[in-house]
Amino acid sequence: MISGLIASAGGGVLLSLSFPPCRLDFAAWAAFIPLFRALSHERHLARAALYGASFGLAFFLLDVRWVFGTLVMHGQFASITAVVIFAGMVIVLAMFPAVFALFLAVLNKQGMSPFVFAPFAWVAVEYARATMLTGFPWDLIGYSQTGRPVLVQVADVTGIYGVSFLIVAVNVALWHLLNSAIARQRIPWRIPAVAAILLAITLGYGYLSLKHFSRTDGPDRSIPIGILQGNISQDVKWAEAARPYTFLIYEKLGQIALKKGARLLVWPETSVPVLFGGADSDWRNAGMISEKLGVPMLVGAPSFKRANGRMSFFNSAFLLDGNKVRDRYDKIHLVPFGEYMPLTWLLPLGPGIAAREADYSAGEIMTVMHVNGCPPFSVLICYEAIFPELSRLAVNNGARMLVNITNDGWFGRSAAPYQHLAMARIRSIENRVWLMRAANTGISAVVDPAGRIVESIALEDEGTIVAQVPITSEGRTFYTRFGDVFAWSCIGILMAAVLSVGRLERR
């Protein structure tokens, strides 16, 4: 059993290497083999689940270790409290690989070929992780291949789950080849052949997609949009004394973008460091800058609304045209522990670490904003960009461009900003729209409909991007229209296999 736990943990470590900061993306294609080896010799269901948990613990401890630093440095949590929260988070996340291993063990115990169903089971547990409770689809294994555009173009049909499915399928094929070689048995070519066909189809589709999206519209059919990265340190961001400096930086960057022809300026999340519309009039500085520059601006700011004698706070984006607010969007999907504190009846720890005066409230409407000459767009605030259903909602509502504003200054120089950008890029592919990303400390970027970074600003740099964005789009994709049909199909096939096991047991 100990050797199985060690081997499984080794697979989790190998999987973590495929994501930033290591970026050894090829490691994902073999990371499941140690876990498969442990499961192939195990008939005891509880032990099989432990192997899966060991795999998950090793992966998440390394992959999201930046959470602990954020809790201590910016959340001001005591180290012991941060350890408890982080450990609880990792244990919960590790339960999903444990369930994956349990599924395979159940099938194996009944004499079925368990690893044939491994890709379906993995997609099922990833989808569960992405949707259960508030959902946490951070670094689903398909995202490890974002740096290889030809492999991820299939996301406009299957979502990121199709890439995850392919990675596990190749792992299964390699395991069968390796296991047969070790046992000196006849190689079962059927499974490797199927995996090879799936890989070839994915690569072929990716090649044709990249060739199709190599076209660029001329300047007469595009609009120059400016992205501003102020690089305001999280340590001083909310200090009242630092406000003049903050507005001065964004006015200076706006002037630079304006000289390059920008007709819309995008500021990052909460770049206006004061309650928008509140008693402190400093929030008006943003409108004054827009009026001075003579260009509409999308700015992020905390805001509030009063209803029934109660004040609710929001993480918002405002479209300003001079001193006029043309539109607003209130963030729908909030970050637990960051923008609100869950289970306050059990853990009375106060508001979330990013909330200013009290927990933020969730918005209800995915706004589609309009600026003359610009494709209609919707805003994704911070980690809303890792939830594909929000991007689908925006595009189905009429958006033809996505704007992701974020403040990744919470994470410092950790892997998180790189991981965050990698996931946001897939939203462009799924919906075949341009993505404009403005991050306070980076990484700001312009992403085309094939998920390629056209231009970016490095982490912890100050700067601007002015990009020509086409005013037309390809229209809604299969994934935009029908969502996670592929993931649900995998779940259905897995459930059919489990039910067949139940019938065998009754017989």
SULPE-V376115 format. One record per residue. N is the residue number from 1. RES is the residue in one letter. PSI is psi as a letter, one per 20 degrees, with the letter a starting at -180 (NA if undefined). OMEGA is omega as a letter, one per 40 degrees, with the letter a starting at -180 (999 if undefined). Layout:
BEGIN
n=<N;N>
res=<RES;RES>
psi=<PSI;PSI>
omega=<OMEGA;OMEGA>
END
This chain:
BEGIN
n=<1;2;3;4;5;6;7;8;9;10;11;12;13;14;15;16;17;18;19;20;21;22;23;24;25;26;27;28;29;30;31;32;33;34;35;36;37;38;39;40;41;42;43;44;45;46;47;48;49;50;51;52;53;54;55;56;57;58;59;60;61;62;63;64;65;66;67;68;69;70;71;72;73;74;75;76;77;78;79;80;81;82;83;84;85;86;87;88;89;90;91;92;93;94;95;96;97;98;99;100;101;102;103;104;105;106;107;108;109;110;111;112;113;114;115;116;117;118;119;120;121;122;123;124;125;126;127;128;129;130;131;132;133;134;135;136;137;138;139;140;141;142;143;144;145;146;147;148;149;150;151;152;153;154;155;156;157;158;159;160;161;162;163;164;165;166;167;168;169;170;171;172;173;174;175;176;177;178;179;180;181;182;183;184;185;186;187;188;189;190;191;192;193;194;195;196;197;198;199;200;201;202;203;204;205;206;207;208;209;210;211;212;213;214;215;216;217;218;219;220;221;222;223;224;225;226;227;228;229;230;231;232;233;234;235;236;237;238;239;240;241;242;243;244;245;246;247;248;249;250;251;252;253;254;255;256;257;258;259;260;261;262;263;264;265;266;267;268;269;270;271;272;273;274;275;276;277;278;279;280;281;282;283;284;285;286;287;288;289;290;291;292;293;294;295;296;297;298;299;300;301;302;303;304;305;306;307;308;309;310;311;312;313;314;315;316;317;318;319;320;321;322;323;324;325;326;327;328;329;330;331;332;333;334;335;336;337;338;339;340;341;342;343;344;345;346;347;348;349;350;351;352;353;354;355;356;357;358;359;360;361;362;363;364;365;366;367;368;369;370;371;372;373;374;375;376;377;378;379;380;381;382;383;384;385;386;387;388;389;390;391;392;393;394;395;396;397;398;399;400;401;402;403;404;405;406;407;408;409;410;411;412;413;414;415;416;417;418;419;420;421;422;423;424;425;426;427;428;429;430;431;432;433;434;435;436;437;438;439;440;441;442;443;444;445;446;447;448;449;450;451;452;453;454;455;456;457;458;459;460;461;462;463;464;465;466;467;468;469;470;471;472;473;474;475;476;477;478;479;480;481;482;483;484;485;486;487;488;489;490;491;492;493;494;495;496;497;498;499;500;501;502;503;504;505;506;507>
res=<M;I;S;G;L;I;A;S;A;G;G;G;V;L;L;S;L;S;F;P;P;C;R;L;D;F;A;A;W;A;A;F;I;P;L;F;R;A;L;S;H;E;R;H;L;A;R;A;A;L;Y;G;A;S;F;G;L;A;F;F;L;L;D;V;R;W;V;F;G;T;L;V;M;H;G;Q;F;A;S;I;T;A;V;V;I;F;A;G;M;V;I;V;L;A;M;F;P;A;V;F;A;L;F;L;A;V;L;N;K;Q;G;M;S;P;F;V;F;A;P;F;A;W;V;A;V;E;Y;A;R;A;T;M;L;T;G;F;P;W;D;L;I;G;Y;S;Q;T;G;R;P;V;L;V;Q;V;A;D;V;T;G;I;Y;G;V;S;F;L;I;V;A;V;N;V;A;L;W;H;L;L;N;S;A;I;A;R;Q;R;I;P;W;R;I;P;A;V;A;A;I;L;L;A;I;T;L;G;Y;G;Y;L;S;L;K;H;F;S;R;T;D;G;P;D;R;S;I;P;I;G;I;L;Q;G;N;I;S;Q;D;V;K;W;A;E;A;A;R;P;Y;T;F;L;I;Y;E;K;L;G;Q;I;A;L;K;K;G;A;R;L;L;V;W;P;E;T;S;V;P;V;L;F;G;G;A;D;S;D;W;R;N;A;G;M;I;S;E;K;L;G;V;P;M;L;V;G;A;P;S;F;K;R;A;N;G;R;M;S;F;F;N;S;A;F;L;L;D;G;N;K;V;R;D;R;Y;D;K;I;H;L;V;P;F;G;E;Y;M;P;L;T;W;L;L;P;L;G;P;G;I;A;A;R;E;A;D;Y;S;A;G;E;I;M;T;V;M;H;V;N;G;C;P;P;F;S;V;L;I;C;Y;E;A;I;F;P;E;L;S;R;L;A;V;N;N;G;A;R;M;L;V;N;I;T;N;D;G;W;F;G;R;S;A;A;P;Y;Q;H;L;A;M;A;R;I;R;S;I;E;N;R;V;W;L;M;R;A;A;N;T;G;I;S;A;V;V;D;P;A;G;R;I;V;E;S;I;A;L;E;D;E;G;T;I;V;A;Q;V;P;I;T;S;E;G;R;T;F;Y;T;R;F;G;D;V;F;A;W;S;C;I;G;I;L;M;A;A;V;L;S;V;G;R;L;E;R;R>
psi=<g;g;h;g;g;g;g;g;h;h;h;g;g;g;h;h;i;i;r;q;i;g;k;m;h;i;h;h;i;j;h;i;g;h;g;h;g;g;h;h;j;p;i;p;g;g;h;g;h;h;g;h;h;g;g;g;g;g;g;h;h;g;h;k;i;h;g;g;h;g;h;g;g;h;i;k;q;q;g;h;g;h;g;g;g;g;g;g;g;g;g;g;h;i;h;g;h;g;h;g;h;g;g;h;h;g;g;h;h;j;j;r;n;h;i;h;j;g;h;g;h;g;h;g;h;g;h;g;h;i;h;q;c;i;q;m;k;p;l;q;h;h;i;i;j;h;i;n;h;h;h;j;h;i;h;i;g;i;a;i;h;h;g;g;g;g;g;h;g;h;g;g;g;h;g;g;g;g;g;h;g;g;i;l;r;p;p;n;i;g;g;h;g;g;g;h;g;g;g;g;g;g;g;g;g;g;g;h;g;h;h;g;j;i;q;q;q;r;h;i;k;r;p;p;p;p;p;p;o;h;l;o;q;h;h;i;g;j;p;h;h;i;g;h;g;g;h;g;g;h;g;g;h;h;g;g;h;h;h;j;j;p;i;p;p;o;q;r;p;k;h;o;l;q;o;p;j;a;h;o;j;h;h;i;h;g;h;h;g;g;g;g;h;k;q;q;q;o;q;q;q;q;a;r;q;p;p;l;j;p;p;p;q;q;o;r;p;p;o;q;n;c;j;p;o;h;r;q;p;p;p;g;o;q;o;q;h;g;i;q;o;r;l;h;h;h;n;m;j;a;r;q;i;i;q;g;h;r;q;q;q;p;r;i;p;n;q;o;q;p;p;p;i;q;q;p;q;q;p;o;p;c;j;h;i;j;o;h;h;g;g;g;g;g;h;h;i;i;q;j;q;p;o;o;p;q;n;j;h;h;i;b;l;a;i;g;h;g;g;g;g;g;h;h;h;h;h;g;g;h;i;l;r;q;p;p;o;o;p;g;j;q;o;q;q;p;p;r;i;j;j;p;o;g;q;r;p;r;p;k;q;p;a;q;p;o;q;o;p;q;i;r;r;i;r;p;r;g;h;g;g;i;c;l;g;g;g;h;g;g;g;g;g;g;h;h;g;g;h;h;g;g;h;h;g;h;NA>
omega=<a;i;i;i;a;i;a;i;i;i;i;i;i;i;a;a;a;i;i;e;a;i;i;a;i;a;a;a;i;a;a;a;i;i;i;i;i;a;a;a;a;i;a;a;a;i;i;i;i;i;i;i;i;i;a;i;a;a;a;i;a;a;a;a;i;i;a;i;i;i;a;a;a;i;a;i;i;a;a;i;i;i;a;a;a;i;i;i;a;i;i;a;a;i;a;i;i;i;i;i;i;i;a;i;i;i;a;a;a;i;i;i;a;a;i;a;a;i;i;a;a;i;a;a;i;i;i;i;a;a;a;a;i;a;i;a;a;i;i;a;i;a;i;a;a;i;i;a;a;a;a;a;i;a;i;i;a;a;a;a;i;i;i;i;a;a;a;i;i;i;i;a;i;i;i;i;a;a;i;i;i;a;a;i;i;a;i;a;a;a;i;a;i;i;i;i;i;i;i;i;a;i;i;i;i;i;a;i;i;i;i;a;i;i;i;i;i;a;a;i;a;i;i;a;a;i;a;i;a;a;i;a;i;a;a;a;a;i;a;a;a;a;i;i;a;a;i;i;a;i;i;i;i;i;i;i;a;i;i;i;a;i;i;i;a;i;a;i;i;i;i;a;a;a;a;a;a;a;i;a;a;i;a;a;i;i;i;i;i;i;a;a;i;a;i;i;i;a;i;a;i;a;a;i;i;i;i;i;a;i;i;a;a;i;a;i;a;i;a;i;a;i;a;i;a;a;i;i;i;a;a;a;a;a;i;a;i;a;i;a;i;i;a;i;a;a;a;a;a;a;i;a;i;i;a;a;i;i;i;i;a;i;a;a;i;a;i;a;a;i;a;i;a;i;i;a;i;a;i;a;i;a;i;a;i;i;a;a;i;i;i;i;a;a;i;i;i;i;i;i;i;i;i;i;a;i;i;i;i;a;a;a;i;i;a;i;i;i;a;i;a;a;a;a;a;i;i;a;a;a;a;i;i;i;i;a;i;a;a;a;a;e;i;a;i;a;a;a;i;i;a;i;i;i;a;i;a;i;i;i;i;a;a;i;i;a;i;a;i;i;i;i;a;a;a;i;i;a;i;a;a;i;a;i;a;a;i;i;i;i;i;i;i;i;i;i;i;i;i;i;i;i;i;a;a;i;999>
END
